[in-house]
Amino acid sequence: MSPETRKTLEDAGYAYESNGFCEGCDEPVEFWYDSTGLRTPISILQIVESDGSKKERSINHFAICRAARRIRNDLRKRSKKD
Ligand SMILES: [Zn+2]
């Protein structure tokens, strides 16, 4: 199950680091460390429920990042050079 709110992120062992921007698409993201210490960009989405109430939902930014493929390719190229 993927973490869906800040509370569930914390319960899943994530630790908040800072607010920032995706280096691929410049969308605002929050950086969190996951339970293995990996720095992960998280997008906080505002979801409007059917009754009109708003809910925050967090997802891994790479799931929605329009530059995710390019970033992954860059990471692959970088690791090939090493
Ligand atoms: Zn992005």
PDB file of the backbone (N, CA, C, O) and the ligand in Angstrom, with CONECT records:
HET     ZN  A 101       1
ATOM      1  N   MET A   1       0.845  -1.209   0.000  1.00  0.00           N
ATOM      2  CA  MET A   1       0.000   0.000   0.000  1.00  0.00           C
ATOM      3  C   MET A   1       0.872   1.248   0.000  1.00  0.00           C
ATOM      4  O   MET A   1       1.823   1.341   0.776  1.00  0.00           O
ATOM      5  N   SER A   2       0.557   2.199  -0.861  1.00  0.00           N
ATOM      6  CA  SER A   2       1.372   3.405  -0.897  1.00  0.00           C
ATOM      7  C   SER A   2       0.860   4.422   0.131  1.00  0.00           C
ATOM      8  O   SER A   2      -0.342   4.519   0.375  1.00  0.00           O
ATOM      9  N   PRO A   3       1.786   5.171   0.725  1.00  0.00           N
ATOM     10  CA  PRO A   3       1.391   6.159   1.744  1.00  0.00           C
ATOM     11  C   PRO A   3       0.497   7.237   1.143  1.00  0.00           C
ATOM     12  O   PRO A   3       0.761   7.708   0.037  1.00  0.00           O
ATOM     13  N   GLU A   4      -0.548   7.633   1.849  1.00  0.00           N
ATOM     14  CA  GLU A   4      -1.507   8.563   1.257  1.00  0.00           C
ATOM     15  C   GLU A   4      -1.611   9.907   1.951  1.00  0.00           C
ATOM     16  O   GLU A   4      -2.088  10.867   1.345  1.00  0.00           O
ATOM     17  N   THR A   5      -1.187  10.006   3.183  1.00  0.00           N
ATOM     18  CA  THR A   5      -1.215  11.292   3.871  1.00  0.00           C
ATOM     19  C   THR A   5       0.105  11.460   4.616  1.00  0.00           C
ATOM     20  O   THR A   5       0.889  10.518   4.737  1.00  0.00           O
ATOM     21  N   ARG A   6       0.341  12.686   5.117  1.00  0.00           N
ATOM     22  CA  ARG A   6       1.565  12.901   5.885  1.00  0.00           C
ATOM     23  C   ARG A   6       1.627  11.953   7.076  1.00  0.00           C
ATOM     24  O   ARG A   6       2.690  11.447   7.434  1.00  0.00           O
ATOM     25  N   LYS A   7       0.464  11.723   7.683  1.00  0.00           N
ATOM     26  CA  LYS A   7       0.417  10.816   8.833  1.00  0.00           C
ATOM     27  C   LYS A   7       0.823   9.394   8.427  1.00  0.00           C
ATOM     28  O   LYS A   7       1.612   8.746   9.115  1.00  0.00           O
ATOM     29  N   THR A   8       0.272   8.916   7.299  1.00  0.00           N
ATOM     30  CA  THR A   8       0.630   7.562   6.898  1.00  0.00           C
ATOM     31  C   THR A   8       2.073   7.488   6.405  1.00  0.00           C
ATOM     32  O   THR A   8       2.717   6.445   6.517  1.00  0.00           O
ATOM     33  N   LEU A   9       2.589   8.613   5.850  1.00  0.00           N
ATOM     34  CA  LEU A   9       4.011   8.640   5.492  1.00  0.00           C
ATOM     35  C   LEU A   9       4.854   8.424   6.734  1.00  0.00           C
ATOM     36  O   LEU A   9       5.788   7.623   6.736  1.00  0.00           O
ATOM     37  N   GLU A  10       4.510   9.159   7.807  1.00  0.00           N
ATOM     38  CA  GLU A  10       5.280   9.033   9.053  1.00  0.00           C
ATOM     39  C   GLU A  10       5.128   7.630   9.629  1.00  0.00           C
ATOM     40  O   GLU A  10       6.100   7.033  10.091  1.00  0.00           O
ATOM     41  N   ASP A  11       3.907   7.110   9.600  1.00  0.00           N
ATOM     42  CA  ASP A  11       3.686   5.751  10.105  1.00  0.00           C
ATOM     43  C   ASP A  11       4.472   4.714   9.312  1.00  0.00           C
ATOM     44  O   ASP A  11       4.857   3.676   9.849  1.00  0.00           O
ATOM     45  N   ALA A  12       4.713   4.999   8.017  1.00  0.00           N
ATOM     46  CA  ALA A  12       5.453   4.069   7.165  1.00  0.00           C
ATOM     47  C   ALA A  12       6.964   4.265   7.285  1.00  0.00           C
ATOM     48  O   ALA A  12       7.731   3.636   6.556  1.00  0.00           O
ATOM     49  N   GLY A  13       7.395   5.136   8.202  1.00  0.00           N
ATOM     50  CA  GLY A  13       8.822   5.302   8.436  1.00  0.00           C
ATOM     51  C   GLY A  13       9.454   6.413   7.624  1.00  0.00           C
ATOM     52  O   GLY A  13      10.678   6.541   7.600  1.00  0.00           O
ATOM     53  N   TYR A  14       8.638   7.224   6.954  1.00  0.00           N
ATOM     54  CA  TYR A  14       9.175   8.344   6.192  1.00  0.00           C
ATOM     55  C   TYR A  14       9.490   9.515   7.130  1.00  0.00           C
ATOM     56  O   TYR A  14       8.816   9.704   8.143  1.00  0.00           O
ATOM     57  N   ALA A  15      10.512  10.292   6.788  1.00  0.00           N
ATOM     58  CA  ALA A  15      10.881  11.464   7.571  1.00  0.00           C
ATOM     59  C   ALA A  15      10.928  12.675   6.652  1.00  0.00           C
ATOM     60  O   ALA A  15      11.625  12.676   5.637  1.00  0.00           O
ATOM     61  N   TYR A  16      10.171  13.714   7.024  1.00  0.00           N
ATOM     62  CA  TYR A  16      10.118  14.927   6.214  1.00  0.00           C
ATOM     63  C   TYR A  16      11.466  15.634   6.207  1.00  0.00           C
ATOM     64  O   TYR A  16      12.116  15.748   7.247  1.00  0.00           O
ATOM     65  N   GLU A  17      11.886  16.106   5.044  1.00  0.00           N
ATOM     66  CA  GLU A  17      13.134  16.863   4.974  1.00  0.00           C
ATOM     67  C   GLU A  17      12.862  18.329   4.663  1.00  0.00           C
ATOM     68  O   GLU A  17      13.171  19.194   5.482  1.00  0.00           O
ATOM     69  N   SER A  18      12.296  18.627   3.507  1.00  0.00           N
ATOM     70  CA  SER A  18      12.115  20.025   3.124  1.00  0.00           C
ATOM     71  C   SER A  18      11.109  20.142   1.979  1.00  0.00           C
ATOM     72  O   SER A  18      10.757  19.156   1.331  1.00  0.00           O
ATOM     73  N   ASN A  19      10.664  21.358   1.755  1.00  0.00           N
ATOM     74  CA  ASN A  19       9.888  21.648   0.554  1.00  0.00           C
ATOM     75  C   ASN A  19      10.850  22.041  -0.551  1.00  0.00           C
ATOM     76  O   ASN A  19      11.901  22.627  -0.292  1.00  0.00           O
ATOM     77  N   GLY A  20      10.489  21.718  -1.775  1.00  0.00           N
ATOM     78  CA  GLY A  20      11.355  22.083  -2.884  1.00  0.00           C
ATOM     79  C   GLY A  20      10.623  21.933  -4.192  1.00  0.00           C
ATOM     80  O   GLY A  20       9.393  21.938  -4.242  1.00  0.00           O
ATOM     81  N   PHE A  21      11.384  21.802  -5.235  1.00  0.00           N
ATOM     82  CA  PHE A  21      10.809  21.671  -6.566  1.00  0.00           C
ATOM     83  C   PHE A  21      11.451  20.490  -7.272  1.00  0.00           C
ATOM     84  O   PHE A  21      12.641  20.219  -7.107  1.00  0.00           O
ATOM     85  N   CYS A  22      10.641  19.791  -8.065  1.00  0.00           N
ATOM     86  CA  CYS A  22      11.158  18.680  -8.857  1.00  0.00           C
ATOM     87  C   CYS A  22      12.198  19.203  -9.832  1.00  0.00           C
ATOM     88  O   CYS A  22      11.958  20.200 -10.513  1.00  0.00           O
ATOM     89  N   GLU A  23      13.346  18.549  -9.909  1.00  0.00           N
ATOM     90  CA  GLU A  23      14.377  19.035 -10.819  1.00  0.00           C
ATOM     91  C   GLU A  23      14.034  18.732 -12.281  1.00  0.00           C
ATOM     92  O   GLU A  23      14.684  19.249 -13.190  1.00  0.00           O
ATOM     93  N   GLY A  24      13.028  17.907 -12.506  1.00  0.00           N
ATOM     94  CA  GLY A  24      12.634  17.564 -13.868  1.00  0.00           C
ATOM     95  C   GLY A  24      11.560  18.471 -14.427  1.00  0.00           C
ATOM     96  O   GLY A  24      11.651  18.907 -15.575  1.00  0.00           O
ATOM     97  N   CYS A  25      10.536  18.764 -13.627  1.00  0.00           N
ATOM     98  CA  CYS A  25       9.384  19.494 -14.165  1.00  0.00           C
ATOM     99  C   CYS A  25       9.064  20.763 -13.380  1.00  0.00           C
ATOM    100  O   CYS A  25       8.115  21.466 -13.724  1.00  0.00           O
ATOM    101  N   ASP A  26       9.837  21.077 -12.326  1.00  0.00           N
ATOM    102  CA  ASP A  26       9.661  22.302 -11.541  1.00  0.00           C
ATOM    103  C   ASP A  26       8.351  22.370 -10.760  1.00  0.00           C
ATOM    104  O   ASP A  26       7.980  23.441 -10.280  1.00  0.00           O
ATOM    105  N   GLU A  27       7.649  21.254 -10.625  1.00  0.00           N
ATOM    106  CA  GLU A  27       6.463  21.232  -9.767  1.00  0.00           C
ATOM    107  C   GLU A  27       6.914  21.288  -8.311  1.00  0.00           C
ATOM    108  O   GLU A  27       7.954  20.730  -7.961  1.00  0.00           O
ATOM    109  N   PRO A  28       6.117  21.976  -7.438  1.00  0.00           N
ATOM    110  CA  PRO A  28       6.456  21.952  -6.019  1.00  0.00           C
ATOM    111  C   PRO A  28       6.269  20.555  -5.442  1.00  0.00           C
ATOM    112  O   PRO A  28       5.256  19.903  -5.695  1.00  0.00           O
ATOM    113  N   VAL A  29       7.236  20.101  -4.674  1.00  0.00           N
ATOM    114  CA  VAL A  29       7.171  18.778  -4.041  1.00  0.00           C
ATOM    115  C   VAL A  29       7.680  18.904  -2.609  1.00  0.00           C
ATOM    116  O   VAL A  29       8.317  19.896  -2.253  1.00  0.00           O
ATOM    117  N   GLU A  30       7.398  17.900  -1.796  1.00  0.00           N
ATOM    118  CA  GLU A  30       8.026  17.778  -0.485  1.00  0.00           C
ATOM    119  C   GLU A  30       9.028  16.645  -0.576  1.00  0.00           C
ATOM    120  O   GLU A  30       8.737  15.592  -1.142  1.00  0.00           O
ATOM    121  N   PHE A  31      10.217  16.865  -0.014  1.00  0.00           N
ATOM    122  CA  PHE A  31      11.205  15.791   0.012  1.00  0.00           C
ATOM    123  C   PHE A  31      11.102  15.050   1.332  1.00  0.00           C
ATOM    124  O   PHE A  31      11.130  15.655   2.404  1.00  0.00           O
ATOM    125  N   TRP A  32      10.984  13.754   1.243  1.00  0.00           N
ATOM    126  CA  TRP A  32      10.919  12.878   2.412  1.00  0.00           C
ATOM    127  C   TRP A  32      11.976  11.792   2.248  1.00  0.00           C
ATOM    128  O   TRP A  32      12.297  11.377   1.134  1.00  0.00           O
ATOM    129  N   TYR A  33      12.514  11.335   3.392  1.00  0.00           N
ATOM    130  CA  TYR A  33      13.353  10.147   3.369  1.00  0.00           C
ATOM    131  C   TYR A  33      12.482   8.953   3.677  1.00  0.00           C
ATOM    132  O   TYR A  33      11.721   8.968   4.645  1.00  0.00           O
ATOM    133  N   ASP A  34      12.584   7.913   2.858  1.00  0.00           N
ATOM    134  CA  ASP A  34      11.808   6.716   3.161  1.00  0.00           C
ATOM    135  C   ASP A  34      12.530   5.882   4.209  1.00  0.00           C
ATOM    136  O   ASP A  34      13.598   6.264   4.687  1.00  0.00           O
ATOM    137  N   SER A  35      11.944   4.742   4.567  1.00  0.00           N
ATOM    138  CA  SER A  35      12.489   3.952   5.673  1.00  0.00           C
ATOM    139  C   SER A  35      13.877   3.401   5.369  1.00  0.00           C
ATOM    140  O   SER A  35      14.585   2.981   6.284  1.00  0.00           O
ATOM    141  N   THR A  36      14.284   3.396   4.074  1.00  0.00           N
ATOM    142  CA  THR A  36      15.628   2.929   3.733  1.00  0.00           C
ATOM    143  C   THR A  36      16.600   4.099   3.584  1.00  0.00           C
ATOM    144  O   THR A  36      17.765   3.894   3.244  1.00  0.00           O
ATOM    145  N   GLY A  37      16.127   5.333   3.837  1.00  0.00           N
ATOM    146  CA  GLY A  37      17.009   6.496   3.753  1.00  0.00           C
ATOM    147  C   GLY A  37      17.076   7.108   2.373  1.00  0.00           C
ATOM    148  O   GLY A  37      17.887   8.002   2.131  1.00  0.00           O
ATOM    149  N   LEU A  38      16.236   6.641   1.461  1.00  0.00           N
ATOM    150  CA  LEU A  38      16.210   7.182   0.104  1.00  0.00           C
ATOM    151  C   LEU A  38      15.398   8.466   0.077  1.00  0.00           C
ATOM    152  O   LEU A  38      14.274   8.508   0.578  1.00  0.00           O
ATOM    153  N   ARG A  39      15.979   9.535  -0.521  1.00  0.00           N
ATOM    154  CA  ARG A  39      15.285  10.819  -0.611  1.00  0.00           C
ATOM    155  C   ARG A  39      14.263  10.738  -1.736  1.00  0.00           C
ATOM    156  O   ARG A  39      14.604  10.466  -2.887  1.00  0.00           O
ATOM    157  N   THR A  40      13.010  10.979  -1.383  1.00  0.00           N
ATOM    158  CA  THR A  40      11.911  10.748  -2.305  1.00  0.00           C
ATOM    159  C   THR A  40      11.057  12.000  -2.445  1.00  0.00           C
ATOM    160  O   THR A  40      10.599  12.536  -1.437  1.00  0.00           O
ATOM    161  N   PRO A  41      10.828  12.487  -3.674  1.00  0.00           N
ATOM    162  CA  PRO A  41       9.923  13.627  -3.846  1.00  0.00           C
ATOM    163  C   PRO A  41       8.469  13.165  -3.743  1.00  0.00           C
ATOM    164  O   PRO A  41       8.068  12.188  -4.376  1.00  0.00           O
ATOM    165  N   ILE A  42       7.695  13.879  -2.940  1.00  0.00           N
ATOM    166  CA  ILE A  42       6.292  13.528  -2.710  1.00  0.00           C
ATOM    167  C   ILE A  42       5.421  14.705  -3.159  1.00  0.00           C
ATOM    168  O   ILE A  42       5.690  15.854  -2.807  1.00  0.00           O
ATOM    169  N   SER A  43       4.384  14.412  -3.933  1.00  0.00           N
ATOM    170  CA  SER A  43       3.416  15.438  -4.323  1.00  0.00           C
ATOM    171  C   SER A  43       2.235  15.379  -3.370  1.00  0.00           C
ATOM    172  O   SER A  43       1.707  14.304  -3.084  1.00  0.00           O
ATOM    173  N   ILE A  44       1.819  16.552  -2.876  1.00  0.00           N
ATOM    174  CA  ILE A  44       0.626  16.632  -2.040  1.00  0.00           C
ATOM    175  C   ILE A  44      -0.516  17.129  -2.919  1.00  0.00           C
ATOM    176  O   ILE A  44      -0.492  18.260  -3.403  1.00  0.00           O
ATOM    177  N   LEU A  45      -1.505  16.279  -3.118  1.00  0.00           N
ATOM    178  CA  LEU A  45      -2.638  16.624  -3.972  1.00  0.00           C
ATOM    179  C   LEU A  45      -3.829  16.984  -3.098  1.00  0.00           C
ATOM    180  O   LEU A  45      -4.042  16.395  -2.038  1.00  0.00           O
ATOM    181  N   GLN A  46      -4.617  17.979  -3.567  1.00  0.00           N
ATOM    182  CA  GLN A  46      -5.866  18.325  -2.877  1.00  0.00           C
ATOM    183  C   GLN A  46      -6.995  17.577  -3.578  1.00  0.00           C
ATOM    184  O   GLN A  46      -7.302  17.829  -4.744  1.00  0.00           O
ATOM    185  N   ILE A  47      -7.598  16.664  -2.850  1.00  0.00           N
ATOM    186  CA  ILE A  47      -8.687  15.862  -3.419  1.00  0.00           C
ATOM    187  C   ILE A  47     -10.002  16.403  -2.877  1.00  0.00           C
ATOM    188  O   ILE A  47     -10.144  16.574  -1.666  1.00  0.00           O
ATOM    189  N   VAL A  48     -10.971  16.676  -3.757  1.00  0.00           N
ATOM    190  CA  VAL A  48     -12.303  17.105  -3.316  1.00  0.00           C
ATOM    191  C   VAL A  48     -13.213  15.877  -3.282  1.00  0.00           C
ATOM    192  O   VAL A  48     -13.441  15.215  -4.294  1.00  0.00           O
ATOM    193  N   GLU A  49     -13.723  15.598  -2.081  1.00  0.00           N
ATOM    194  CA  GLU A  49     -14.604  14.444  -1.911  1.00  0.00           C
ATOM    195  C   GLU A  49     -15.973  14.740  -2.515  1.00  0.00           C
ATOM    196  O   GLU A  49     -16.279  15.886  -2.844  1.00  0.00           O
ATOM    197  N   SER A  50     -16.797  13.694  -2.658  1.00  0.00           N
ATOM    198  CA  SER A  50     -18.128  13.882  -3.251  1.00  0.00           C
ATOM    199  C   SER A  50     -19.014  14.779  -2.386  1.00  0.00           C
ATOM    200  O   SER A  50     -19.943  15.402  -2.900  1.00  0.00           O
ATOM    201  N   ASP A  51     -18.736  14.855  -1.058  1.00  0.00           N
ATOM    202  CA  ASP A  51     -19.534  15.738  -0.196  1.00  0.00           C
ATOM    203  C   ASP A  51     -18.969  17.163  -0.162  1.00  0.00           C
ATOM    204  O   ASP A  51     -19.458  18.000   0.597  1.00  0.00           O
ATOM    205  N   GLY A  52     -17.948  17.446  -0.974  1.00  0.00           N
ATOM    206  CA  GLY A  52     -17.402  18.789  -1.057  1.00  0.00           C
ATOM    207  C   GLY A  52     -16.230  19.053  -0.138  1.00  0.00           C
ATOM    208  O   GLY A  52     -15.549  20.068  -0.287  1.00  0.00           O
ATOM    209  N   SER A  53     -15.974  18.154   0.822  1.00  0.00           N
ATOM    210  CA  SER A  53     -14.847  18.357   1.729  1.00  0.00           C
ATOM    211  C   SER A  53     -13.537  18.074   0.992  1.00  0.00           C
ATOM    212  O   SER A  53     -13.483  17.278   0.054  1.00  0.00           O
ATOM    213  N   LYS A  54     -12.486  18.752   1.449  1.00  0.00           N
ATOM    214  CA  LYS A  54     -11.184  18.578   0.814  1.00  0.00           C
ATOM    215  C   LYS A  54     -10.296  17.676   1.655  1.00  0.00           C
ATOM    216  O   LYS A  54     -10.322  17.704   2.886  1.00  0.00           O
ATOM    217  N   LYS A  55      -9.523  16.889   0.957  1.00  0.00           N
ATOM    218  CA  LYS A  55      -8.625  15.961   1.624  1.00  0.00           C
ATOM    219  C   LYS A  55      -7.267  16.079   0.974  1.00  0.00           C
ATOM    220  O   LYS A  55      -7.167  16.286  -0.235  1.00  0.00           O
ATOM    221  N   GLU A  56      -6.213  15.947   1.772  1.00  0.00           N
ATOM    222  CA  GLU A  56      -4.874  15.898   1.199  1.00  0.00           C
ATOM    223  C   GLU A  56      -4.496  14.456   0.932  1.00  0.00           C
ATOM    224  O   GLU A  56      -4.785  13.549   1.712  1.00  0.00           O
ATOM    225  N   ARG A  57      -3.844  14.284  -0.196  1.00  0.00           N
ATOM    226  CA  ARG A  57      -3.383  12.946  -0.505  1.00  0.00           C
ATOM    227  C   ARG A  57      -1.969  13.053  -1.040  1.00  0.00           C
ATOM    228  O   ARG A  57      -1.703  13.848  -1.942  1.00  0.00           O
ATOM    229  N   SER A  58      -1.070  12.269  -0.497  1.00  0.00           N
ATOM    230  CA  SER A  58       0.312  12.335  -0.949  1.00  0.00           C
ATOM    231  C   SER A  58       0.637  11.114  -1.793  1.00  0.00           C
ATOM    232  O   SER A  58       0.252   9.992  -1.465  1.00  0.00           O
ATOM    233  N   ILE A  59       1.344  11.348  -2.876  1.00  0.00           N
ATOM    234  CA  ILE A  59       1.806  10.225  -3.694  1.00  0.00           C
ATOM    235  C   ILE A  59       3.244  10.487  -4.122  1.00  0.00           C
ATOM    236  O   ILE A  59       3.708  11.626  -4.144  1.00  0.00           O
ATOM    237  N   ASN A  60       3.927   9.414  -4.456  1.00  0.00           N
ATOM    238  CA  ASN A  60       5.289   9.541  -4.966  1.00  0.00           C
ATOM    239  C   ASN A  60       5.250  10.409  -6.219  1.00  0.00           C
ATOM    240  O   ASN A  60       4.528  10.110  -7.171  1.00  0.00           O
ATOM    241  N   HIS A  61       6.037  11.490  -6.208  1.00  0.00           N
ATOM    242  CA  HIS A  61       5.973  12.441  -7.325  1.00  0.00           C
ATOM    243  C   HIS A  61       6.279  11.783  -8.665  1.00  0.00           C
ATOM    244  O   HIS A  61       5.724  12.178  -9.691  1.00  0.00           O
ATOM    245  N   PHE A  62       7.150  10.790  -8.665  1.00  0.00           N
ATOM    246  CA  PHE A  62       7.526  10.169  -9.941  1.00  0.00           C
ATOM    247  C   PHE A  62       6.343   9.456 -10.599  1.00  0.00           C
ATOM    248  O   PHE A  62       6.373   9.179 -11.798  1.00  0.00           O
ATOM    249  N   ALA A  63       5.290   9.157  -9.807  1.00  0.00           N
ATOM    250  CA  ALA A  63       4.110   8.513 -10.392  1.00  0.00           C
ATOM    251  C   ALA A  63       3.361   9.471 -11.308  1.00  0.00           C
ATOM    252  O   ALA A  63       2.651   9.030 -12.212  1.00  0.00           O
ATOM    253  N   ILE A  64       3.509  10.784 -11.088  1.00  0.00           N
ATOM    254  CA  ILE A  64       2.768  11.757 -11.899  1.00  0.00           C
ATOM    255  C   ILE A  64       3.681  12.720 -12.639  1.00  0.00           C
ATOM    256  O   ILE A  64       3.205  13.553 -13.410  1.00  0.00           O
ATOM    257  N   CYS A  65       4.991  12.617 -12.414  1.00  0.00           N
ATOM    258  CA  CYS A  65       5.930  13.581 -13.008  1.00  0.00           C
ATOM    259  C   CYS A  65       6.024  13.390 -14.515  1.00  0.00           C
ATOM    260  O   CYS A  65       6.270  12.287 -15.003  1.00  0.00           O
ATOM    261  N   ARG A  66       5.823  14.491 -15.248  1.00  0.00           N
ATOM    262  CA  ARG A  66       5.892  14.359 -16.700  1.00  0.00           C
ATOM    263  C   ARG A  66       7.336  14.230 -17.184  1.00  0.00           C
ATOM    264  O   ARG A  66       7.573  13.895 -18.344  1.00  0.00           O
ATOM    265  N   ALA A  67       8.291  14.491 -16.309  1.00  0.00           N
ATOM    266  CA  ALA A  67       9.698  14.355 -16.677  1.00  0.00           C
ATOM    267  C   ALA A  67      10.314  13.100 -16.070  1.00  0.00           C
ATOM    268  O   ALA A  67      11.530  12.919 -16.144  1.00  0.00           O
ATOM    269  N   ALA A  68       9.506  12.236 -15.474  1.00  0.00           N
ATOM    270  CA  ALA A  68      10.037  11.072 -14.743  1.00  0.00           C
ATOM    271  C   ALA A  68      10.900  10.189 -15.639  1.00  0.00           C
ATOM    272  O   ALA A  68      11.957   9.710 -15.227  1.00  0.00           O
ATOM    273  N   ARG A  69      10.435   9.980 -16.868  1.00  0.00           N
ATOM    274  CA  ARG A  69      11.193   9.100 -17.754  1.00  0.00           C
ATOM    275  C   ARG A  69      12.575   9.680 -18.040  1.00  0.00           C
ATOM    276  O   ARG A  69      13.576   8.964 -18.062  1.00  0.00           O
ATOM    277  N   ARG A  70      12.605  11.010 -18.261  1.00  0.00           N
ATOM    278  CA  ARG A  70      13.885  11.660 -18.554  1.00  0.00           C
ATOM    279  C   ARG A  70      14.812  11.584 -17.343  1.00  0.00           C
ATOM    280  O   ARG A  70      16.007  11.324 -17.486  1.00  0.00           O
ATOM    281  N   ILE A  71      14.259  11.811 -16.151  1.00  0.00           N
ATOM    282  CA  ILE A  71      15.086  11.760 -14.944  1.00  0.00           C
ATOM    283  C   ILE A  71      15.649  10.357 -14.760  1.00  0.00           C
ATOM    284  O   ILE A  71      16.828  10.188 -14.451  1.00  0.00           O
ATOM    285  N   ARG A  72      14.793   9.344 -14.954  1.00  0.00           N
ATOM    286  CA  ARG A  72      15.266   7.963 -14.792  1.00  0.00           C
ATOM    287  C   ARG A  72      16.375   7.665 -15.788  1.00  0.00           C
ATOM    288  O   ARG A  72      17.358   7.009 -15.444  1.00  0.00           O
ATOM    289  N   ASN A  73      16.223   8.153 -17.043  1.00  0.00           N
ATOM    290  CA  ASN A  73      17.262   7.934 -18.038  1.00  0.00           C
ATOM    291  C   ASN A  73      18.554   8.631 -17.636  1.00  0.00           C
ATOM    292  O   ASN A  73      19.641   8.076 -17.795  1.00  0.00           O
ATOM    293  N   ASP A  74      18.431   9.868 -17.104  1.00  0.00           N
ATOM    294  CA  ASP A  74      19.610  10.597 -16.653  1.00  0.00           C
ATOM    295  C   ASP A  74      20.323   9.827 -15.553  1.00  0.00           C
ATOM    296  O   ASP A  74      21.549   9.719 -15.555  1.00  0.00           O
ATOM    297  N   LEU A  75      19.547   9.286 -14.604  1.00  0.00           N
ATOM    298  CA  LEU A  75      20.143   8.536 -13.504  1.00  0.00           C
ATOM    299  C   LEU A  75      20.866   7.307 -14.042  1.00  0.00           C
ATOM    300  O   LEU A  75      21.945   6.949 -13.571  1.00  0.00           O
ATOM    301  N   ARG A  76      20.251   6.666 -15.040  1.00  0.00           N
ATOM    302  CA  ARG A  76      20.851   5.469 -15.623  1.00  0.00           C
ATOM    303  C   ARG A  76      22.169   5.827 -16.307  1.00  0.00           C
ATOM    304  O   ARG A  76      23.170   5.128 -16.150  1.00  0.00           O
ATOM    305  N   LYS A  77      22.157   6.943 -17.082  1.00  0.00           N
ATOM    306  CA  LYS A  77      23.382   7.373 -17.766  1.00  0.00           C
ATOM    307  C   LYS A  77      24.466   7.688 -16.753  1.00  0.00           C
ATOM    308  O   LYS A  77      25.628   7.318 -16.923  1.00  0.00           O
ATOM    309  N   ARG A  78      24.052   8.395 -15.671  1.00  0.00           N
ATOM    310  CA  ARG A  78      25.020   8.772 -14.649  1.00  0.00           C
ATOM    311  C   ARG A  78      25.668   7.538 -14.032  1.00  0.00           C
ATOM    312  O   ARG A  78      26.881   7.500 -13.826  1.00  0.00           O
ATOM    313  N   SER A  79      24.833   6.512 -13.734  1.00  0.00           N
ATOM    314  CA  SER A  79      25.397   5.356 -13.061  1.00  0.00           C
ATOM    315  C   SER A  79      26.262   4.520 -14.012  1.00  0.00           C
ATOM    316  O   SER A  79      27.143   3.783 -13.570  1.00  0.00           O
ATOM    317  N   LYS A  80      26.001   4.641 -15.339  1.00  0.00           N
ATOM    318  CA  LYS A  80      26.831   3.918 -16.300  1.00  0.00           C
ATOM    319  C   LYS A  80      28.247   4.502 -16.331  1.00  0.00           C
ATOM    320  O   LYS A  80      29.235   3.781 -16.471  1.00  0.00           O
ATOM    321  N   LYS A  81      28.312   5.834 -16.196  1.00  0.00           N
ATOM    322  CA  LYS A  81      29.618   6.502 -16.252  1.00  0.00           C
ATOM    323  C   LYS A  81      30.508   6.110 -15.065  1.00  0.00           C
ATOM    324  O   LYS A  81      31.731   6.046 -15.191  1.00  0.00           O
ATOM    325  N   ASP A  82      29.875   5.850 -13.909  1.00  0.00           N
ATOM    326  CA  ASP A  82      30.674   5.575 -12.687  1.00  0.00           C
ATOM    327  C   ASP A  82      31.423   4.245 -12.766  1.00  0.00           C
ATOM    328  O   ASP A  82      32.130   3.877 -11.828  1.00  0.00           O
TER     329      ASP A  82
HETATM  330 ZN    ZN A 101       8.589  16.234 -11.684  1.00  0.00          ZN2+
END
